[in-house]
Each structure stands twice: as C-alpha cells, then as structure tokens.
Amino acid sequence: MKIKLTEAYKRIVGDKIPSYATIGSCGVDMYACIDEPVTLTRGQSRLIPSGVHFDIMNSMNNVVGVLVPRSSTGSKGYSLANTIGVIDSDYTGEVLMNIQNTSLESITIEPGMRLAQVIFMPVLKPRFVELTDEEELTITQRGAGGFGSTGK
C-alpha cells in the first residue's frame, strides 16, 4: 500500500514506515506525531495527528482502514473517543486519532507514543433493492425481535 509520511512523522518516529510488529499482528501501530507533550484532563479529548496518509483506493479494492485502540490503552487511561475510526478508501488526508482521557486523573500524551492501530479489512457493498408494499422481507425465527429478544 502506498503511504505518505509527514515531516513530523519522520522527525518524531524516524524513517521506519508503519509495519506489523510480529507475523501474527493484524494492526499497525499509529504514533502521536506531536512536537510537545499534550496533557488531557479527566474526560477531555483531542485530535492527535498520526503523521500518516494512506492511499487505500489505489492499493486495494473494497478495503477500509479501521482505527482501533491498542490492547493496552484502557489500562493507561485513554482510548479513542469514538471507539473506532473508519478510514474510507477514498480518504487521503492525514489519519487523526481522537484520544480521550478515560481516567480520573490528567494524562499526558508524549511525542512518538503509540496510541492506536489500523487494521485493513474487506468491505462488502451489497446492491440495495427496495421492496414494494406487496413484498415482504425474509421470514426468520427472530423476526423483528430487538435487544435481548434471543435471551428469553
């Protein structure tokens, strides 16, 4: 996949392009590309630049980048404010991470800190066909049963 790294990324992270830490890793780490520490008070959130632009559309068809928290972020007192972020295949801007302080104390985001990871996944795009008033959706055992309906 083609990527573009900002000057801030090169200065803070170095020339190492995002990569998989191990053969079994499914996500690539995203770093805080900030020039100075950022302190977040309890509940506060802030967009933190990653220094990375992905060229998903010209690299793969029907793929999305999904920005997710690293497994250790919950124990460090922060997470992604929107829980996940979707990087559409036609988005070529810098990936920003909306980091929220989930702890009871202030936390500090340091330059070069690993904050999130990106996982690339296939996207299924069904063709939508509207039913007429005479047509019905498929009849299933569950039907329109909502939250908790299968746990009776």
C-alpha positions in Angstrom: 0.0 0.0 0.0 1.2 3.5 -0.8 1.6 5.8 2.2 2.8 9.4 2.7 4.6 10.3 5.8 4.6 13.9 7.1 7.8 15.7 8.1 6.5 15.5 11.7 6.4 11.7 11.5 9.9 11.5 10.0 11.2 13.8 12.8 9.5 12.0 15.7 9.2 8.4 14.6 12.0 8.2 12.1 12.2 6.7 8.7 10.5 3.5 9.8 7.2 3.2 7.9 4.3 1.7 9.7 4.7 -2.1 9.9 3.4 -5.2 11.6 5.2 -5.9 14.9 5.0 -9.7 14.5 4.0 -12.2 11.9 0.6 -12.6 13.7 -0.1 -8.9 14.1 -3.3 -7.7 12.3 -2.8 -4.0 13.0 -0.1 -1.4 12.5 0.7 1.0 15.3 -0.1 4.7 14.9 2.1 7.2 16.7 1.5 10.6 18.3 3.1 13.0 15.8 3.2 16.0 18.1 6.1 18.2 18.8 5.5 18.6 22.5 3.5 16.7 25.2 -0.3 17.2 25.3 -2.0 16.9 28.7 -5.6 15.9 28.8 -7.7 16.5 31.9 -10.4 14.0 33.0 -12.9 13.3 30.2 -11.1 15.7 27.8 -10.4 14.6 24.2 -8.2 16.0 21.5 -7.3 15.1 17.9 -3.8 13.8 17.7 -2.1 13.6 14.3 -0.5 10.3 13.2 1.7 11.7 10.5 0.4 9.1 8.1 -1.7 9.4 4.9 -2.9 6.1 3.3 -3.6 5.6 -0.4 -6.1 2.7 0.2 -8.2 3.1 -3.0 -5.2 2.8 -5.4 -3.7 0.0 -3.4 -6.6 -2.4 -2.9 -10.3 -2.6 -3.9 -13.1 -2.7 -1.5 -11.0 -2.2 1.6 -11.4 0.1 4.7 -8.9 1.1 7.3 -10.3 0.7 10.8 -8.6 2.7 13.5 -8.9 0.8 16.8 -7.4 1.2 20.3 -4.3 -0.8 21.2 -5.0 -3.5 23.7 -3.0 -1.6 26.4 -4.7 1.7 26.1 -7.6 1.0 28.5 -5.1 0.3 31.3 -3.2 3.5 30.5 -6.2 5.8 31.0 -7.1 6.7 27.4 -9.0 5.4 24.4 -10.4 6.6 21.1 -13.3 8.9 21.9 -15.4 7.4 19.1 -14.2 3.8 20.0 -13.2 3.1 16.4 -12.5 5.3 13.4 -13.3 4.5 9.8 -10.7 5.4 7.1 -12.7 5.3 3.9 -10.8 4.1 0.8 -11.1 7.5 -0.9 -9.8 9.5 2.1 -6.2 10.5 1.6 -5.8 13.1 4.4 -3.7 12.6 7.5 -5.1 10.0 9.9 -6.1 11.8 13.1 -6.8 10.0 16.4 -9.5 11.4 18.7 -7.9 10.5 22.0 -10.0 10.8 25.2 -8.8 10.7 28.7 -10.9 7.9 30.4 -9.1 8.1 33.8 -9.9 10.1 36.8 -6.6 12.0 36.6 -4.9 14.1 34.0 -2.8 12.1 31.5 0.0 13.2 29.2 0.4 12.1 25.6 4.1 12.2 24.7 5.5 12.7 21.2 6.0 9.3 19.5 3.7 7.5 21.8 1.8 4.5 20.2 -1.8 5.4 20.6 -3.9 3.3 18.3 -3.6 0.8 15.5 -5.0 0.4 12.0 -6.5 -2.8 10.7 -7.3 -3.1 7.0 -10.5 -5.1 6.2 -12.5 -6.0 3.2 -15.8 -4.2 2.6 -18.9 -5.8 1.2 -21.1 -3.5 -0.8 -24.5 -5.0 -1.4 -26.8 -3.7 -4.1 -29.9 -2.4 -2.5 -33.3 -3.2 -4.0 -36.3 -1.6 -2.4 -39.3 -3.9 -1.8 -42.7 -3.0 -3.0 -45.6 -2.7 -0.5 -46.7 -6.2 -1.5 -43.3 -7.8 -0.9 -42.0 -9.0 2.5 -38.6 -9.4 4.0 -37.4 -13.0 4.6 -39.4 -14.6 7.4 -37.0 -15.7 10.2 -37.4 -17.2 13.7 -36.3 -14.0 15.3 -38.2 -11.6 13.0 -38.1 -8.0 14.4 -37.1 -9.1 17.9 -34.7 -6.5 19.2 -32.3 -6.1 22.1 -32.4 -9.1 24.4 -35.0 -10.9 22.4 -33.0 -14.1 22.0 -32.1 -14.4 25.7 -35.7 -15.3 26.9 
